[in-house]
Amino acid sequence: MSFKKDFVWGAAAAAYQIEGAPCLAGGGESVWDMFCKKNGAVWNHHNGDVACDHYNRYREDVGLMSEIGLHAYRLSISWPRVLPDGTGRVNEAGLDFYDKLIDTLLEKNITPYVTLFHWDLPYLLHCRGGWLNPESVEWFAEYTELIVKRIGDRVRHWMTFNEPNIFLSRGYGMGVHAPGETLPPAELLRQAHHVLMAHGRSVQVLRGHGAGYKIGFAPAMDVAIPDTDTPENIAAARRRMFLVGCRAMGDLALWADPVFFGRYPENMLEVFDEKKVITTAEDMKLISQPLDFCAVNIYNGHRMRAADSKMGEVLKADRGTPLTGISWTITPEALYWGPRHLWERYGKPVIIAENGMSNHDIVSLDGKVHDPQRIDFLNRYLLQLERAVKDGVAIDGYFLWSIMDNFEWDHGYKERFGIIFVEYATQQRILKDSARWYSDIIKTNGTSLHRSS
């Protein structure tokens, strides 16, 4: 027995990365629209003004999803597309787009999984303080209310935030993502607390509209992989996953523990100054609204072993460690240990909300896109996910990142993560070999995975 009969095989994308700029269709600008105008912020001065033109080509794209055989598609809503100012005035054209997209997916028997926030904060809300402003909690609640009233009759699966640990650490700590700020740790924690409260308010709003909704959120996870499967190394890896370390804002524990346990990690006060952020029991109750699943984005991990320190010893990657096109390490075991860590700690069914690789794809002389490296990558990772299932980890679904090549944030269009090739000059779509391979995996519910002898 490997993947259960109702296992969900899907793929994902995000609004800003594929749709085209919301301000070109009656919406407002996001922090990413503004960040792309900053000299040197994005590779080769790329931006999301057109991206994959999904706003106009969604029917073609959904048709390709159907051809692949996707059970589900994880999309995000562009907040500034539907609320140009972030609050108040509504852009009906934006809401109509998502109406049509959802209906088209359902016509093709593809289940929509909707993410409410995938990094595109309305720029005018940023001008009002963004996530540093405590009013952001209610801004997000108002936005959630608008969306659920419009499409909640057809959407049953929701995620509030995508990778809050990444958009805060990289956008407000390191300054390499929108809006490009470098705030001190105390201010980052204040933002994180407001984002967590906004998540809780969003869950409350969703629960108020649909008793049958399935709700989660999707942080990223840099998985701690035990160097060898000894009890000591496994314990060290598990402990490392749920403490706040040198990455602080980017660490999973800072986000998952408040959401599932209603408290911050035990060592958080060793990293942050408690006096800088005032939290109350009411705050934590709001943050820890009951969720139905634990979604997580996993691309890789780091090996570690037990050591004298509480944090364990993180091992450096060996020379020659395989890398993806974007130079991320290839560590298939991350898709075993990540879900296992989460299941053992939180007891919620796991959904892999993103997993995939950037590859140096080109159109070959035969007019096709051959990407055997991606197929090998996905096969190795899915075998490890299957291993987790066999070891008793409850895993409900897998969403491949991404359905098509797209705007890869500060990397622009340099990186290709898709299983559908996009020729940006003409907007032609080509199913890569990996798309046809994934189609077969879906049809066989994973039994066609290649297993070495």
SELO-931804 format. One record per residue (C-alpha): residue number from 1; x, y, z; residue in one letter. Coordinates in steps of 0.1 Angstrom, whole numbers, padded with zeros to 4 digits. Last residue first. Example, Ala and Ser with C-alpha at 12.3 -4.5 7.8 and 13.67 -1.06 7.14 Angstrom:
2
<rec 2; <0137; -0011; 0071>; S>;
<rec 1; <0123; -0045; 0078>; A>;
END
This chain:
453
<rec 453; <0166; -0027; -0085>; S>;
<rec 452; <0159; 0010; -0087>; S>;
<rec 451; <0122; 0020; -0085>; R>;
<rec 450; <0107; 0040; -0112>; H>;
<rec 449; <0074; 0055; -0102>; L>;
<rec 448; <0046; 0038; -0122>; S>;
<rec 447; <0027; 0030; -0090>; T>;
<rec 446; <0022; 0066; -0082>; G>;
<rec 445; <-0015; 0068; -0084>; N>;
<rec 444; <-0013; 0051; -0119>; T>;
<rec 443; <-0031; 0079; -0138>; K>;
<rec 442; <-0013; 0106; -0117>; I>;
<rec 441; <0021; 0091; -0123>; I>;
<rec 440; <0013; 0089; -0160>; D>;
<rec 439; <0004; 0126; -0162>; S>;
<rec 438; <0036; 0134; -0143>; Y>;
<rec 437; <0056; 0117; -0171>; W>;
<rec 436; <0036; 0137; -0197>; R>;
<rec 435; <0043; 0169; -0178>; A>;
<rec 434; <0080; 0159; -0173>; S>;
<rec 433; <0084; 0155; -0211>; D>;
<rec 432; <0075; 0192; -0213>; K>;
<rec 431; <0041; 0203; -0225>; L>;
<rec 430; <0046; 0234; -0247>; I>;
<rec 429; <0029; 0267; -0243>; R>;
<rec 428; <0033; 0296; -0267>; Q>;
<rec 427; <0032; 0330; -0251>; Q>;
<rec 426; <0049; 0345; -0282>; T>;
<rec 425; <0079; 0363; -0266>; A>;
<rec 424; <0075; 0344; -0233>; Y>;
<rec 423; <0079; 0309; -0247>; E>;
<rec 422; <0064; 0291; -0218>; V>;
<rec 421; <0073; 0255; -0211>; F>;
<rec 420; <0048; 0234; -0192>; I>;
<rec 419; <0062; 0213; -0164>; I>;
<rec 418; <0073; 0246; -0149>; G>;
<rec 417; <0103; 0255; -0127>; F>;
<rec 416; <0122; 0276; -0153>; R>;
<rec 415; <0146; 0301; -0138>; E>;
<rec 414; <0158; 0332; -0158>; K>;
<rec 413; <0124; 0347; -0160>; Y>;
<rec 412; <0129; 0371; -0131>; G>;
<rec 411; <0154; 0358; -0106>; H>;
<rec 410; <0141; 0384; -0080>; D>;
<rec 409; <0107; 0367; -0081>; W>;
<rec 408; <0106; 0337; -0104>; E>;
<rec 407; <0082; 0350; -0130>; F>;
<rec 406; <0068; 0319; -0147>; N>;
<rec 405; <0074; 0285; -0162>; D>;
<rec 404; <0042; 0264; -0160>; M>;
<rec 403; <0023; 0241; -0136>; I>;
<rec 402; <0049; 0247; -0109>; S>;
<rec 401; <0057; 0236; -0084>; W>;
<rec 400; <0041; 0201; -0080>; L>;
<rec 399; <0012; 0199; -0055>; F>;
<rec 398; <0011; 0167; -0035>; Y>;
<rec 397; <-0019; 0154; -0014>; G>;
<rec 396; <-0034; 0139; 0017>; D>;
<rec 395; <-0003; 0127; 0036>; I>;
<rec 394; <-0009; 0108; 0069>; A>;
<rec 393; <0025; 0095; 0079>; V>;
<rec 392; <0023; 0058; 0086>; G>;
<rec 391; <0057; 0045; 0075>; D>;
<rec 390; <0043; 0035; 0041>; K>;
<rec 389; <0032; 0071; 0036>; V>;
<rec 388; <0067; 0084; 0045>; A>;
<rec 387; <0082; 0060; 0020>; R>;
<rec 386; <0058; 0072; -0007>; E>;
<rec 385; <0071; 0107; 0000>; L>;
<rec 384; <0106; 0094; -0004>; Q>;
<rec 383; <0097; 0078; -0037>; L>;
<rec 382; <0081; 0111; -0047>; L>;
<rec 381; <0114; 0129; -0042>; Y>;
<rec 380; <0134; 0105; -0063>; R>;
<rec 379; <0108; 0105; -0091>; N>;
<rec 378; <0106; 0143; -0090>; L>;
<rec 377; <0143; 0148; -0094>; F>;
<rec 376; <0146; 0121; -0121>; D>;
<rec 375; <0118; 0137; -0141>; I>;
<rec 374; <0134; 0171; -0136>; R>;
<rec 373; <0167; 0159; -0149>; Q>;
<rec 372; <0150; 0142; -0179>; P>;
<rec 371; <0138; 0176; -0192>; D>;
<rec 370; <0131; 0172; -0229>; H>;
<rec 369; <0112; 0201; -0244>; V>;
<rec 368; <0098; 0194; -0278>; K>;
<rec 367; <0100; 0211; -0312>; G>;
<rec 366; <0122; 0184; -0327>; D>;
<rec 365; <0152; 0208; -0327>; L>;
<rec 364; <0149; 0211; -0289>; S>;
<rec 363; <0130; 0238; -0270>; V>;
<rec 362; <0151; 0247; -0240>; I>;
<rec 361; <0151; 0238; -0203>; D>;
<rec 360; <0179; 0246; -0178>; H>;
<rec 359; <0160; 0233; -0148>; N>;
<rec 358; <0144; 0248; -0117>; S>;
<rec 357; <0130; 0221; -0094>; M>;
<rec 356; <0098; 0209; -0078>; G>;
<rec 355; <0078; 0208; -0046>; N>;
<rec 354; <0050; 0230; -0034>; E>;
<rec 353; <0019; 0225; -0013>; A>;
<rec 352; <0029; 0191; 0001>; I>;
<rec 351; <-0002; 0184; 0021>; I>;
<rec 350; <0002; 0168; 0056>; V>;
<rec 349; <-0026; 0154; 0077>; P>;
<rec 348; <-0025; 0169; 0112>; K>;
<rec 347; <-0008; 0153; 0143>; G>;
<rec 346; <0013; 0183; 0151>; Y>;
<rec 345; <0046; 0169; 0162>; R>;
<rec 344; <0048; 0135; 0147>; E>;
<rec 343; <0030; 0146; 0115>; W>;
<rec 342; <0053; 0176; 0110>; L>;
<rec 341; <0085; 0157; 0115>; H>;
<rec 340; <0073; 0128; 0093>; R>;
<rec 339; <0063; 0152; 0065>; P>;
<rec 338; <0097; 0168; 0065>; G>;
<rec 337; <0117; 0136; 0070>; W>;
<rec 336; <0104; 0118; 0039>; Y>;
<rec 335; <0102; 0147; 0014>; L>;
<rec 334; <0136; 0160; 0027>; A>;
<rec 333; <0150; 0126; 0018>; E>;
<rec 332; <0151; 0138; -0018>; P>;
<rec 331; <0180; 0162; -0011>; T>;
<rec 330; <0190; 0181; -0043>; I>;
<rec 329; <0208; 0212; -0032>; T>;
<rec 328; <0195; 0245; -0046>; W>;
<rec 327; <0217; 0261; -0073>; S>;
<rec 326; <0188; 0277; -0093>; I>;
<rec 325; <0193; 0251; -0120>; G>;
<rec 324; <0192; 0223; -0094>; T>;
<rec 323; <0222; 0211; -0075>; L>;
<rec 322; <0240; 0178; -0069>; P>;
<rec 321; <0265; 0177; -0041>; T>;
<rec 320; <0299; 0176; -0057>; G>;
<rec 319; <0318; 0188; -0027>; R>;
<rec 318; <0298; 0177; 0003>; D>;
<rec 317; <0271; 0199; 0018>; A>;
<rec 316; <0281; 0212; 0052>; K>;
<rec 315; <0268; 0194; 0082>; L>;
<rec 314; <0245; 0210; 0108>; V>;
<rec 313; <0255; 0200; 0143>; E>;
<rec 312; <0228; 0198; 0170>; G>;
<rec 311; <0207; 0228; 0182>; M>;
<rec 310; <0209; 0220; 0219>; K>;
<rec 309; <0247; 0219; 0217>; S>;
<rec 308; <0267; 0187; 0225>; D>;
<rec 307; <0261; 0172; 0191>; A>;
<rec 306; <0236; 0150; 0173>; A>;
<rec 305; <0237; 0149; 0136>; R>;
<rec 304; <0227; 0171; 0107>; M>;
<rec 303; <0219; 0170; 0070>; R>;
<rec 302; <0202; 0200; 0054>; H>;
<rec 301; <0170; 0201; 0035>; G>;
<rec 300; <0154; 0205; 0001>; N>;
<rec 299; <0124; 0217; -0019>; Y>;
<rec 298; <0096; 0215; 0006>; I>;
<rec 297; <0065; 0238; 0008>; N>;
<rec 296; <0042; 0228; 0037>; V>;
<rec 295; <0005; 0223; 0043>; A>;
<rec 294; <-0007; 0211; 0077>; C>;
<rec 293; <-0043; 0201; 0075>; F>;
<rec 292; <-0077; 0208; 0090>; D>;
<rec 291; <-0069; 0239; 0110>; L>;
<rec 290; <-0083; 0250; 0144>; P>;
<rec 289; <-0077; 0287; 0152>; Q>;
<rec 288; <-0044; 0291; 0169>; S>;
<rec 287; <-0037; 0327; 0160>; I>;
<rec 286; <-0068; 0340; 0177>; L>;
<rec 285; <-0061; 0321; 0209>; K>;
<rec 284; <-0026; 0334; 0208>; M>;
<rec 283; <-0037; 0370; 0205>; D>;
<rec 282; <-0063; 0366; 0233>; E>;
<rec 281; <-0036; 0352; 0256>; A>;
<rec 280; <-0017; 0384; 0250>; T>;
<rec 279; <0014; 0393; 0230>; T>;
<rec 278; <0034; 0425; 0233>; I>;
<rec 277; <0064; 0426; 0210>; V>;
<rec 276; <0096; 0446; 0218>; K>;
<rec 275; <0097; 0435; 0254>; K>;
<rec 274; <0103; 0398; 0244>; E>;
<rec 273; <0137; 0407; 0228>; D>;
<rec 272; <0142; 0380; 0202>; F>;
<rec 271; <0166; 0351; 0199>; V>;
<rec 270; <0167; 0337; 0235>; E>;
<rec 269; <0130; 0347; 0238>; L>;
<rec 268; <0122; 0322; 0210>; M>;
<rec 267; <0136; 0293; 0229>; N>;
<rec 266; <0104; 0275; 0238>; E>;
<rec 265; <0088; 0281; 0204>; P>;
<rec 264; <0058; 0305; 0204>; Y>;
<rec 263; <0025; 0294; 0218>; R>;
<rec 262; <-0010; 0286; 0205>; G>;
<rec 261; <-0001; 0250; 0198>; F>;
<rec 260; <-0010; 0246; 0161>; F>;
<rec 259; <-0007; 0282; 0148>; V>;
<rec 258; <0018; 0294; 0174>; P>;
<rec 257; <0040; 0263; 0169>; D>;
<rec 256; <0038; 0264; 0131>; A>;
<rec 255; <0052; 0299; 0125>; W>;
<rec 254; <0083; 0304; 0147>; L>;
<rec 253; <0089; 0267; 0143>; A>;
<rec 252; <0093; 0269; 0106>; L>;
<rec 251; <0124; 0290; 0108>; D>;
<rec 250; <0127; 0319; 0084>; G>;
<rec 249; <0124; 0346; 0110>; M>;
<rec 248; <0151; 0330; 0132>; A>;
<rec 247; <0177; 0319; 0106>; R>;
<rec 246; <0202; 0315; 0134>; C>;
<rec 245; <0179; 0292; 0153>; G>;
<rec 244; <0143; 0291; 0165>; V>;
<rec 243; <0136; 0256; 0177>; L>;
<rec 242; <0112; 0231; 0162>; F>;
<rec 241; <0131; 0216; 0133>; M>;
<rec 240; <0163; 0214; 0154>; R>;
<rec 239; <0147; 0191; 0179>; R>;
<rec 238; <0135; 0167; 0152>; R>;
<rec 237; <0169; 0166; 0136>; A>;
<rec 236; <0186; 0160; 0170>; A>;
<rec 235; <0161; 0132; 0179>; A>;
<rec 234; <0168; 0116; 0145>; I>;
<rec 233; <0205; 0119; 0151>; N>;
<rec 232; <0203; 0103; 0185>; E>;
<rec 231; <0180; 0075; 0175>; P>;
<rec 230; <0203; 0066; 0147>; T>;
<rec 229; <0191; 0070; 0111>; D>;
<rec 228; <0222; 0085; 0098>; T>;
<rec 227; <0229; 0121; 0088>; D>;
<rec 226; <0194; 0130; 0102>; P>;
<rec 225; <0176; 0153; 0077>; I>;
<rec 224; <0165; 0187; 0091>; A>;
<rec 223; <0141; 0201; 0065>; V>;
<rec 222; <0141; 0237; 0053>; D>;
<rec 221; <0103; 0240; 0054>; M>;
<rec 220; <0083; 0267; 0037>; A>;
<rec 219; <0050; 0278; 0054>; P>;
<rec 218; <0017; 0269; 0038>; A>;
<rec 217; <-0016; 0276; 0056>; F>;
<rec 216; <-0046; 0254; 0063>; G>;
<rec 215; <-0083; 0252; 0058>; I>;
<rec 214; <-0108; 0225; 0046>; K>;
<rec 213; <-0142; 0240; 0043>; Y>;
<rec 212; <-0174; 0220; 0051>; G>;
<rec 211; <-0189; 0244; 0076>; A>;
<rec 210; <-0185; 0273; 0052>; G>;
<rec 209; <-0191; 0310; 0057>; H>;
<rec 208; <-0182; 0317; 0093>; G>;
<rec 207; <-0153; 0293; 0092>; R>;
<rec 206; <-0138; 0314; 0064>; L>;
<rec 205; <-0140; 0346; 0085>; V>;
<rec 204; <-0125; 0328; 0115>; Q>;
<rec 203; <-0097; 0314; 0094>; V>;
<rec 202; <-0089; 0349; 0081>; S>;
<rec 201; <-0088; 0362; 0116>; R>;
<rec 200; <-0063; 0336; 0125>; G>;
<rec 199; <-0041; 0343; 0095>; H>;
<rec 198; <-0042; 0380; 0103>; A>;
<rec 197; <-0031; 0372; 0138>; M>;
<rec 196; <-0001; 0352; 0124>; L>;
<rec 195; <0007; 0381; 0100>; V>;
<rec 194; <0005; 0406; 0129>; H>;
<rec 193; <0029; 0384; 0150>; H>;
<rec 192; <0053; 0381; 0121>; A>;
<rec 191; <0053; 0419; 0116>; Q>;
<rec 190; <0062; 0424; 0153>; R>;
<rec 189; <0088; 0398; 0149>; L>;
<rec 188; <0104; 0416; 0120>; L>;
<rec 187; <0103; 0448; 0140>; E>;
<rec 186; <0122; 0432; 0168>; A>;
<rec 185; <0147; 0417; 0144>; P>;
<rec 184; <0157; 0450; 0128>; P>;
<rec 183; <0143; 0459; 0094>; L>;
<rec 182; <0160; 0455; 0061>; T>;
<rec 181; <0135; 0465; 0034>; E>;
<rec 180; <0132; 0454; -0002>; G>;
<rec 179; <0094; 0456; -0007>; P>;
<rec 178; <0096; 0431; -0022>; A>;
<rec 177; <0124; 0405; -0022>; H>;
<rec 176; <0162; 0409; -0016>; V>;
<rec 175; <0158; 0432; 0014>; G>;
<rec 174; <0173; 0407; 0039>; M>;
<rec 173; <0149; 0413; 0067>; G>;
<rec 172; <0118; 0428; 0052>; Y>;
<rec 171; <0114; 0410; 0019>; G>;
<rec 170; <0136; 0380; 0024>; R>;
<rec 169; <0127; 0372; 0060>; S>;
<rec 168; <0091; 0384; 0058>; L>;
<rec 167; <0083; 0368; 0024>; F>;
<rec 166; <0101; 0336; 0034>; I>;
<rec 165; <0086; 0329; 0068>; N>;
<rec 164; <0051; 0338; 0055>; P>;
<rec 163; <0055; 0310; 0030>; E>;
<rec 162; <0020; 0311; 0014>; N>;
<rec 161; <-0007; 0325; 0036>; F>;
<rec 160; <-0044; 0317; 0041>; T>;
<rec 159; <-0048; 0283; 0025>; M>;
<rec 158; <-0082; 0272; 0014>; W>;
<rec 157; <-0101; 0241; 0001>; H>;
<rec 156; <-0138; 0241; -0004>; R>;
<rec 155; <-0142; 0265; -0033>; V>;
<rec 154; <-0175; 0266; -0052>; R>;
<rec 153; <-0199; 0285; -0029>; D>;
<rec 152; <-0168; 0303; -0014>; G>;
<rec 151; <-0162; 0321; -0047>; I>;
<rec 150; <-0177; 0356; -0041>; R>;
<rec 149; <-0185; 0357; -0004>; K>;
<rec 148; <-0152; 0339; 0003>; V>;
<rec 147; <-0132; 0365; -0016>; I>;
<rec 146; <-0148; 0396; -0001>; L>;
<rec 145; <-0146; 0382; 0035>; E>;
<rec 144; <-0109; 0373; 0030>; T>;
<rec 143; <-0102; 0409; 0019>; Y>;
<rec 142; <-0120; 0423; 0050>; E>;
<rec 141; <-0101; 0399; 0073>; A>;
<rec 140; <-0068; 0408; 0057>; F>;
<rec 139; <-0074; 0445; 0063>; W>;
<rec 138; <-0085; 0435; 0098>; E>;
<rec 137; <-0051; 0420; 0108>; V>;
<rec 136; <-0033; 0448; 0089>; S>;
<rec 135; <-0047; 0473; 0114>; E>;
<rec 134; <-0018; 0463; 0136>; P>;
<rec 133; <0004; 0482; 0112>; N>;
<rec 132; <0038; 0466; 0109>; L>;
<rec 131; <0023; 0443; 0083>; W>;
<rec 130; <0019; 0471; 0058>; G>;
<rec 129; <0027; 0505; 0073>; G>;
<rec 128; <0002; 0527; 0055>; R>;
<rec 127; <0024; 0529; 0024>; C>;
<rec 126; <0025; 0491; 0024>; H>;
<rec 125; <-0013; 0492; 0023>; L>;
<rec 124; <-0011; 0514; -0009>; L>;
<rec 123; <0012; 0488; -0024>; Y>;
<rec 122; <-0013; 0460; -0021>; P>;
<rec 121; <0006; 0430; -0007>; L>;
<rec 120; <0016; 0405; -0034>; D>;
<rec 119; <0034; 0378; -0015>; W>;
<rec 118; <0011; 0347; -0021>; H>;
<rec 117; <-0019; 0356; 0000>; F>;
<rec 116; <-0053; 0340; -0002>; L>;
<rec 115; <-0043; 0306; -0014>; T>;
<rec 114; <-0072; 0288; -0031>; V>;
<rec 113; <-0072; 0250; -0038>; Y>;
<rec 112; <-0094; 0245; -0068>; P>;
<rec 111; <-0105; 0210; -0077>; T>;
<rec 110; <-0101; 0201; -0114>; I>;
<rec 109; <-0131; 0183; -0129>; N>;
<rec 108; <-0127; 0202; -0162>; K>;
<rec 107; <-0159; 0222; -0157>; E>;
<rec 106; <-0146; 0228; -0121>; L>;
<rec 105; <-0115; 0244; -0134>; L>;
<rec 104; <-0134; 0266; -0158>; T>;
<rec 103; <-0158; 0278; -0131>; D>;
<rec 102; <-0129; 0287; -0108>; I>;
<rec 101; <-0112; 0307; -0136>; L>;
<rec 100; <-0144; 0324; -0146>; K>;
<rec 99; <-0152; 0336; -0110>; D>;
<rec 98; <-0115; 0345; -0105>; Y>;
<rec 97; <-0117; 0368; -0136>; F>;
<rec 96; <-0150; 0382; -0125>; D>;
<rec 95; <-0135; 0392; -0091>; L>;
<rec 94; <-0108; 0412; -0109>; G>;
<rec 93; <-0133; 0429; -0133>; A>;
<rec 92; <-0154; 0438; -0103>; E>;
<rec 91; <-0126; 0459; -0088>; N>;
<rec 90; <-0138; 0467; -0053>; V>;
<rec 89; <-0132; 0500; -0034>; R>;
<rec 88; <-0128; 0496; 0004>; G>;
<rec 87; <-0095; 0480; 0014>; T>;
<rec 86; <-0062; 0471; -0003>; G>;
<rec 85; <-0065; 0502; -0026>; D>;
<rec 84; <-0070; 0481; -0058>; P>;
<rec 83; <-0091; 0455; -0039>; L>;
<rec 82; <-0097; 0427; -0064>; V>;
<rec 81; <-0065; 0429; -0084>; R>;
<rec 80; <-0046; 0443; -0054>; P>;
<rec 79; <-0052; 0410; -0034>; W>;
<rec 78; <-0042; 0388; -0063>; S>;
<rec 77; <-0058; 0354; -0055>; I>;
<rec 76; <-0036; 0324; -0054>; S>;
<rec 75; <-0039; 0291; -0073>; L>;
<rec 74; <-0034; 0255; -0063>; R>;
<rec 73; <-0048; 0232; -0090>; Y>;
<rec 72; <-0064; 0198; -0083>; A>;
<rec 71; <-0069; 0164; -0097>; H>;
<rec 70; <-0045; 0171; -0126>; L>;
<rec 69; <-0049; 0149; -0156>; G>;
<rec 68; <-0021; 0163; -0179>; I>;
<rec 67; <-0047; 0171; -0205>; E>;
<rec 66; <-0069; 0188; -0178>; S>;
<rec 65; <-0040; 0211; -0168>; M>;
<rec 64; <-0035; 0218; -0205>; L>;
<rec 63; <-0072; 0229; -0208>; G>;
<rec 62; <-0068; 0250; -0177>; V>;
<rec 61; <-0040; 0268; -0194>; D>;
<rec 60; <-0059; 0274; -0226>; E>;
<rec 59; <-0089; 0287; -0205>; R>;
<rec 58; <-0066; 0309; -0184>; Y>;
<rec 57; <-0051; 0327; -0214>; R>;
<rec 56; <-0062; 0363; -0207>; N>;
<rec 55; <-0053; 0366; -0171>; Y>;
<rec 54; <-0027; 0338; -0176>; H>;
<rec 53; <-0006; 0364; -0196>; D>;
<rec 52; <0024; 0343; -0187>; C>;
<rec 51; <0043; 0372; -0171>; A>;
<rec 50; <0027; 0404; -0186>; V>;
<rec 49; <0036; 0432; -0162>; D>;
<rec 48; <0054; 0408; -0139>; G>;
<rec 47; <0088; 0423; -0141>; N>;
<rec 46; <0123; 0417; -0155>; H>;
<rec 45; <0151; 0443; -0152>; H>;
<rec 44; <0177; 0417; -0162>; N>;
<rec 43; <0175; 0400; -0128>; W>;
<rec 42; <0153; 0418; -0104>; V>;
<rec 41; <0163; 0445; -0078>; A>;
<rec 40; <0190; 0461; -0100>; G>;
<rec 39; <0172; 0494; -0104>; N>;
<rec 38; <0140; 0494; -0085>; K>;
<rec 37; <0110; 0492; -0108>; K>;
<rec 36; <0105; 0455; -0100>; C>;
<rec 35; <0100; 0465; -0063>; F>;
<rec 34; <0070; 0487; -0072>; M>;
<rec 33; <0051; 0460; -0090>; D>;
<rec 32; <0062; 0436; -0063>; W>;
<rec 31; <0047; 0458; -0036>; V>;
<rec 30; <0014; 0455; -0054>; S>;
<rec 29; <-0002; 0479; -0077>; E>;
<rec 28; <-0039; 0483; -0081>; G>;
<rec 27; <-0066; 0467; -0101>; G>;
<rec 26; <-0086; 0478; -0132>; G>;
<rec 25; <-0071; 0454; -0157>; A>;
<rec 24; <-0035; 0467; -0162>; L>;
<rec 23; <-0032; 0474; -0125>; C>;
<rec 22; <-0033; 0437; -0118>; P>;
<rec 21; <0000; 0430; -0136>; A>;
<rec 20; <0001; 0398; -0155>; G>;
<rec 19; <-0013; 0364; -0144>; E>;
<rec 18; <0017; 0341; -0141>; I>;
<rec 17; <0040; 0350; -0112>; Q>;
<rec 16; <0018; 0377; -0096>; Y>;
<rec 15; <-0011; 0352; -0092>; A>;
<rec 14; <0008; 0321; -0079>; A>;
<rec 13; <0012; 0286; -0094>; A>;
<rec 12; <0005; 0251; -0083>; A>;
<rec 11; <0002; 0215; -0094>; A>;
<rec 10; <-0020; 0186; -0082>; G>;
<rec 9; <-0022; 0150; -0073>; W>;
<rec 8; <-0047; 0144; -0045>; V>;
<rec 7; <-0047; 0110; -0028>; F>;
<rec 6; <-0082; 0095; -0029>; D>;
<rec 5; <-0070; 0060; -0034>; K>;
<rec 4; <-0043; 0062; -0008>; K>;
<rec 3; <-0006; 0064; -0019>; F>;
<rec 2; <0014; 0034; -0010>; S>;
<rec 1; <0000; 0000; 0000>; M>;
END
